[in-house]
Structure formats: C-alpha cells, structure tokens
Amino acid sequence: MTSERMTVAAAAPSYVRAIAPYQGGRPISEIARTYGLREDEIVKLASNENPLGMSPKAHAAMLAAANDLGRYPDGSGHALKQAISRKFQVPADFITLGNGSNDILELVAGALLGPDAESVFSQHSFAVYALATQAVGARAVVVPATKPALGHDLAAMAAAVTPATRVVWVANPNNPTGSFLSGQALRGFIEEIPSSVLMVLDEAYTEFLPEADRYDALRWVESYPNLLVSRSFSKAYGMAGLRLGFGVAQPAVTDLLNRIRQPFNVSSLAQAAGEAALFDEEFLAQTADLNARGLVQLETGLSALGVPSLPSRGNFVLARVAASPGLTRLATPGAAVGDAVFGTLLKKGVITRSVSAYGLPDWLRISVGTQVENEAFLRALGALVAEHDAG
Ligand SMILES: Cc1ncc(COP(=O)(O)O)c(C=O)c1O
C-alpha cells in the first residue's frame, strides 16, 4: 500500500488500533428501548453508583452554580482544592483535580508512560490501567491474582518491576473483585518499589471500608515522592454523572500532571457540587450504612441460591454464577456463564455487569442498590435458578 492510499485509520499507531474499548454498564434508557420495557421497571446494578444519588447539599450547590455557565470554570479549581485540603489535611499544591478519577489515571499514563515504558498491575484489576497503558504505547505487565481471593499479589507485583517500569497500579478495594489490602501491606509495598516508579493507589471505593479496615494513605504522601493516591466522587459521593475525582501526590508529580491536563478539565458544576459533597458527613454515613446492609443482603441471598460470592469491601459483589447448575444451563456449552446470566437478566429489566472481559467468565458483578433493588435482583436470579434447576 502506498502512503497516498493509506487510510487515516490504518495509519494510526498499531497499539491504538489494538485497543478493545472500555465496556461500561448499559444505560437504563438503552435497555428500555431494546427490550420494550418501562424505564421505571428497570433495576440498574451495573456501574457501582450510589443508589441514593448525590447529597442534597451538593445538588443544591450544583444548581446554584448553573446560573453562571456562560463563564469558563476556574481552571485551577482553587475553592475545591482548598476544601479537599481542609477535609483531608493535605497541602493544596499536592492536589490534581480530574474529570472523574479516570482522568487522573490517564494523566499519569500520559505524563510517565510511553513506547519504551512498562506499567505493572494485577490480573482482574480495574480495566483502565490496561487501557491507559496501551493508549500511550507502553507495555502492560499483568501479574496473576492470588487464589482463591482474586486479590493483588503484592510480592509478585514488586518482583515484576524492571528498569523499564514507570508506574504500578494498585486498586484498594479492587474493582471488580472487591478484594482488600491492609494499610500495612500497602506501606510495605511502597517501601519495596524503586523511587523512580510511581505507585498509583486507586482508592475509588475507600469510603465504603468498615472502620476496622481504615488506613490513611493521604498521610503517607508527604513521606513518599513516588506515591499518588486517587479518589473518586462517583461512588460514595454519588456524583458519577458529574465526573469528578482527584489525585494527591508531591508537587513534583502534580506539576507533571498539570502540564498535560486540559486547562478546564473539571466543570463548574462538578467543582461546586464537590465542594459541598465533601462536608455532607450525614449523607456519607447514610451511604456507607445502606451499603453495608446491602452487601449482607446480596451475599446471603446469593448464598441461599447456591451462588457463592467473594467477600467485598466495595459497593458491589462478585458472584460465581457458574457454581449453580441451573444458571450454568443458561449458557451454550463453552460460552461464558456470566454473559448468559447477564443477558437473561437484562431481558427481565435487571442490569448487572458481565466481567468476562476481566478474564472472569464464570462470574457476574452486581452493584449494591437499595433494599428493594437488591431484592428485585435476587428474585429475578432465584427464578432463573429454579426454572433451570428443574431442567
Ligand atoms: C477502581 C476504580 N478506579 C477508578 C474508577 C473511575 O471512576 P471515575 O472516573 O468515575 O471517578 C472506577 C470506576 O468504576 C473504579 O472502579
């Protein structure tokens, strides 16, 4: 093929053409359209969102900010950074704001990785680590997960670091497995990796941790120039649609991220809502409480149906649907049982998440909803088990 005849798409870097796009949870409107269902009869437990929505205080602050949308947002995010600094006791110049915490992850990849670099992450960990690595032509080094917990094997991850490694990604708790590493294990890991390697500690679900498991990695950043902690407003804060997250690292790292950040990457609505959301402790406590009860409801309900699940510290559970003979019969031989159960539930208006793209074909991820939504899911799954157990 001569260069004049080559298409734009064919001329794109091979590592970009090889990317399998991120598959998000299916939206309610799309499922209603596809299956002829009413939106209000659909239950969405697919994207680890907060079933309570967002804090009423954050909502009010967002509406007030909507009066001034003719202006660009504050590109430095001054007021929100001050609020984060006050709440978490970190210096404001340690903070980078992101359009969702995904943005922070991509900024890290854009600033530190490239075609000669490697990044290390665990098998079955959050999909964006692989995507962000591949998008800049770096090599992904995937370390097998522990068995049977499917958690991060920190010793093996440390051993996978080579002179080409620039970033190690650790999600705690991890999505989609819900697995958890203690503060002590994480701190030991940072001590072990070279100072030229950035450890990204992704704490998108940290607000759901029970008191006994809490640790404060934001306190560690002052001591470790190669640590970045990322946080999200999409989960416990219930602001997934607004897109807001932040990263905390020493100024040398923050400065690098700021060089490639879009000047106005966080909208005025998200900044205003975020500032108010941070201090609505009552809403956060209500969220954590609902989630703790929902986890028990889902775990016990699944177990009663003969479906084991992993102990989860997030706002979702990972269930091994292939353990149920009835559910296994839903899949054609050789096909992923998780996909079959996902597809069958979808037609009944229950949206869960297939995790076969995570290398987990026997599993299904279910986000914690309200008591009524969890019950609707368990009822729908129970009907499938009963129907197909009978043969
Ligand atoms: C572990 C983890 N990190 C980061 C994110 C990104 O969230 P957001 O960009 O909405 O903040 C998610 C979302 O699912 C996640 O599960």
The ligand as an SDF file (V2000), in Angstrom:
LIG
                    3D

 16 16  0  0  0  0  0  0  0  0999 V2000
  -11.1270    1.0550   40.8140 C   0  0  0  0  0  0  0  0  0  0  0  0
  -11.7070    2.2020   40.0480 C   0  0  0  0  0  0  0  0  0  0  0  0
  -10.9570    3.2830   39.8510 N   0  0  0  0  0  0  0  0  0  0  0  0
  -11.4210    4.3460   39.1800 C   0  0  0  0  0  0  0  0  0  0  0  0
  -12.7040    4.3590   38.6530 C   0  0  0  0  0  0  0  0  0  0  0  0
  -13.1050    5.5400   37.8460 C   0  0  0  0  0  0  0  0  0  0  0  0
  -14.1350    6.2320   38.3750 O   0  0  0  0  0  0  0  0  0  0  0  0
  -14.4530    7.7470   37.9880 P   0  0  0  0  0  0  0  0  0  0  0  0
  -13.6780    8.1080   36.7640 O   0  0  0  0  0  0  0  0  0  0  0  0
  -15.9130    7.7630   37.7550 O   0  0  0  0  0  0  0  0  0  0  0  0
  -14.0010    8.5470   39.1740 O   0  0  0  0  0  0  0  0  0  0  0  0
  -13.5220    3.2560   38.8280 C   0  0  0  0  0  0  0  0  0  0  0  0
  -14.8780    3.2400   38.2420 C   0  0  0  0  0  0  0  0  0  0  0  0
  -15.5060    2.2490   38.0670 O   0  0  0  0  0  0  0  0  0  0  0  0
  -13.0100    2.1540   39.5370 C   0  0  0  0  0  0  0  0  0  0  0  0
  -13.7520    1.0570   39.7160 O   0  0  0  0  0  0  0  0  0  0  0  0
  1  2  1  0
  2  3  1  0
  2 15  2  0
  3  4  2  0
  4  5  1  0
  5  6  1  0
  5 12  2  0
  6  7  1  0
  7  8  1  0
  8  9  2  0
  8 10  1  0
  8 11  1  0
 12 13  1  0
 12 15  1  0
 13 14  2  0
 15 16  1  0
M  END
$$$$
